[in-house]
Amino acid sequence: MGRRRSIMSEQLKMEVAKDLGILDTVEQEGWGGIKAKDAGNMVKRAIQLAEEAVAKQNK
């Protein structure tokens, strides 16, 4: 099995991690060091950002 291609850019993941206060963990331990709950919160935050971007485009 190959690695799944990331949908989120590395820049977006870092921005979201910073927003959630887990960037230090990512920088020290890598993405595998974050808790499952934090990963879920990252997805929720990314969806929220995407929805806000779409809303701005539609105005």
N, C-alpha and C positions, 0 to 999 in steps of 0.2 A: 504494500500500500504506500502510495506517495503522500507527501504532506498536502494538506488542504491549503488552497490558495486563500490568503487573507482578503476579506472584503474591505476591511478597514485599513487605511493607509497607516504606516508606522507613525507618521506625524499626528494623525487623528487619535490613535491609541495613546500616544504620549500626552496629548492635550487632555483627553478624557481622564487618564490616570492622574494627571496633575489636579484637575477639577475635583476628583474624588479623594485626593490626599493619599494616594497609594504610589505615587511616582518614586519615592525613595525606595520602597520595597522592590519595584520593578528594576530600578537602577542597580540595586545591590544583589538581587537574587534572580533577575530575569522574570519573564512572564509566568513561569511555572511557580514562582514564589507567592503569587497572589492567591487569596482565598476564592473559593467558588462563588461565594456571595459577592465579592468584589468584581469578579468577572461578569456576573449577572448584572450588577449595577452599571458596569461599563457599557454593556449592550443597551440597557435602558437609556442611559445618557446619550449614547450615539444615536439612538432612534429619536430621542427628543430633539437633538441638534438637527437631524435630517428633516424632521417635521417642521421645525422653525424655519429652515432654509427654504422648504417648499412653500410655506405660508408667505414668506417675503417675496418669492418669485411670482406668486399668484396675485399680488397686490397691484 
